[in-house]
Amino acid sequence: MQESSYLILGLGENATLQEVENAYKALKEKYQNQCFEDGEIGSFAAKMLSKIKTAYSDCLEDIKKKEIIGDGSIYDAINKLVDEGKLNEAQGLLDETEPRGGDWHFAQAHIFFKRNWYLDSKSQVEMALTYDPDNHKYKTTLEALNKMQSTADDQIKAQRQRAGYSMPQESGGTMGSGLCSYCATMLLCNAFCWFCI
């Protein structure tokens, strides 16, 4: 948002939605009448119309953001949206948030997790830990994601064994069940994709 958007409309930063709408309508009417005049007056009015339109849009966005956030932090609002299943709104709010420190990456991990993008979620938690290595919440979450990945890997191995496939032997490069390395790679890729879905 432009820093002076409220000022352009002649308002303070705590203006209500109604005040923003009223100021916009009054200024729009004033400059619409002047924009058809010749010379500098018309040119100035046309520029002001564009300026107040942008300021109005910015103020509406800011008011909406304030309503979403309420009395809590931006990350509380993002987590609430994620928990409500409003992942696109949460991502939009997160994308506008600066600076991108540990809390930012942890919120991104939450969104990725809800989208079932577990590896991306894990990467974001690891990134959050680079900003705050002693954060208990980040550590606990990473441990849970690692455990979840290990459990999924074990399930994949068990599925392969039930299907009659064995793991490749280390020496000689041959496959225990007679599969070529291409087939074994494809099975592994399919199993991994099953985990990600």
C-alpha atoms as one frame of an Amber mdcrd trajectory, in Angstrom:
protein
   0.000   0.000   0.000   1.200   3.494  -0.715   2.257   5.122   2.506   0.130
   8.189   1.777  -3.030   6.486   0.488  -5.125   7.646   3.427  -3.599  11.137
   3.163  -4.488  11.323  -0.535  -8.095  10.796   0.489  -7.684  13.351   3.294
  -8.036  10.757   6.069  -6.078   9.323   8.964  -4.757   5.746   8.996  -7.552
   4.576  11.317 -10.324   5.654   8.956 -13.362   3.407   8.735 -14.632   1.803
   5.543 -17.515   4.302   5.436 -15.140   7.270   5.794 -12.947   5.928   2.978
 -15.928   5.427   0.690 -17.336   8.895   1.444 -13.982  10.619   0.876 -13.454
   8.732  -2.382 -16.905   9.617  -3.713 -16.482  13.304  -2.850 -13.027  13.570
  -4.432 -14.059  11.560  -7.479 -17.021  13.852  -8.073 -14.854  16.963  -7.637
 -12.149  15.864 -10.063 -14.523  14.287 -12.605 -16.109  17.677 -13.130 -12.702
  19.339 -13.554 -11.029  16.752 -15.809 -12.872  18.007 -18.903 -11.561  21.553
 -18.505  -8.786  22.780 -20.750  -5.179  23.244 -19.736  -3.491  22.450 -16.486
  -6.722  22.185 -14.496  -8.008  19.319 -16.656  -4.644  17.587 -16.723  -4.246
  17.880 -12.948  -7.780  16.575 -12.376  -7.136  13.523 -14.587  -3.967  12.727
 -12.645  -5.792  13.138  -9.348  -8.588  10.810 -10.476  -6.023   8.107 -11.143
  -4.280   8.822  -7.841  -7.443   8.703  -5.718  -8.629   5.533  -7.451  -5.354
   3.796  -6.512  -5.490   5.243  -2.977  -9.084   4.055  -2.573  -8.158   0.533
  -3.678  -5.147   0.479  -1.336  -7.221   1.694   1.615  -9.904  -0.947   1.010
  -7.229  -3.652   0.913  -5.678  -2.307   4.117  -9.036  -2.230   5.913  -9.790
  -5.796   4.795  -6.383  -6.918   6.060  -6.995  -5.191   9.418 -10.356  -6.980
   9.708  -8.730 -10.359   9.038  -5.898  -9.767  11.488  -8.039  -8.251  14.246
  -6.170  -7.860  17.529  -3.745 -10.730  16.864  -0.640 -10.985  14.749  -0.521
 -11.493  10.993   0.596 -15.089  11.594  -2.394 -15.762  13.854  -4.637 -14.583
  11.028  -2.798 -16.741   8.481  -3.035 -19.832  10.703  -6.728 -19.191  11.244
  -7.305 -19.009   7.485  -5.330 -22.241   7.001  -7.349 -24.006   9.690 -10.551
 -22.828   7.968  -9.280 -24.320   4.702  -8.874 -20.909   3.026  -5.415 -21.754
   1.712  -5.355 -19.308  -1.196  -6.326 -16.403   1.076  -3.724 -17.485   3.617
  -1.053 -17.702   0.904  -2.002 -14.252  -0.401  -1.711 -12.729   3.051   1.594
 -14.498   3.666   3.004 -13.362   0.315   2.385  -9.739   1.339   4.097 -10.199
   4.694   7.602  -8.935   5.368  10.174  -9.675   6.713  10.518 -13.343   5.800
  12.029 -14.815   8.927  11.370 -17.955  10.930   7.695 -17.245  11.552   7.155
 -16.574   7.850   8.715 -19.902   6.821   6.840 -21.769   9.553   3.537 -20.312
   8.306   4.496 -21.341   4.760   5.192 -24.850   6.069   1.691 -24.921   7.583
   0.117 -23.974   4.248   2.210 -26.549   2.367   1.308 -29.239   4.897  -2.409
 -28.545   4.457  -1.907 -28.860   0.692  -0.304 -32.280   1.371   3.066 -31.043
   0.088   4.991 -32.734   2.879   8.528 -32.410   1.516   8.032 -28.708   0.792
   6.565 -28.303   4.258   9.594 -30.005   5.789  11.952 -27.742   3.803  10.156
 -24.660   5.105  10.417 -25.851   8.719  14.134 -26.463   8.166  14.412 -22.920
   6.804  12.558 -21.567   9.859  15.106 -23.328  12.064  17.957 -21.502  10.333
  16.462 -18.263  11.663  15.690 -19.580  15.148  17.587 -22.841  15.867  16.362
 -23.072  19.473  12.650 -22.691  18.719  10.916 -25.642  20.382   7.853 -25.469
  18.113   9.998 -25.628  14.966  12.092 -28.513  16.321   9.056 -30.526  17.401
   7.359 -30.012  14.045  10.472 -31.082  12.137  10.752 -34.215  14.294   7.103
 -35.037  13.557   7.610 -34.513   9.805  10.745 -36.683   9.848   8.863 -39.404
  11.716   5.992 -39.150   9.253   8.411 -39.486   6.322  10.124 -42.474   7.956
   6.759 -44.162   8.545   5.769 -43.549   4.919   9.098 -44.966   3.713   8.514
 -48.081   5.836   5.016 -48.453   4.385   6.401 -48.203   0.851   8.988 -50.885
   1.603   6.296 -53.131   3.093   4.071 -52.648   0.030   6.939 -53.600  -2.261
   7.696 -56.703  -0.222   4.026 -57.761  -0.247   4.047 -57.340  -4.024   7.026
 -59.715  -4.266   9.691 -57.173  -5.081  12.941 -57.019  -3.215  15.410 -54.208
  -2.809  18.320 -54.089  -5.256  21.443 -55.942  -4.204  24.437 -53.750  -3.554
  27.010 -55.907  -5.341  26.878 -56.616  -9.050  24.054 -54.163  -9.715  21.440
 -56.893 -10.298  17.924 -56.828  -8.916  16.870 -59.571  -6.536  13.594 -60.234
  -8.322  15.039 -60.020 -11.820  13.827 -56.470 -12.476  15.977 -54.185 -14.576
  17.203 -50.986 -12.931  14.764 -48.933 -15.031  11.791 -50.941 -13.713  13.060
 -50.661 -10.162  13.439 -46.894 -10.552   9.914 -46.613 -11.927   8.518 -48.603
  -9.007  10.327 -46.335  -6.582   9.032 -43.225  -8.364   5.473 -44.575  -8.304
   5.748 -45.376  -4.629   7.083 -41.903  -3.893   4.283 -40.310  -5.886   1.780
 -42.375  -3.916   3.244 -40.910  -0.732   2.894 -37.333  -2.047  -0.754 -37.630
  -3.110
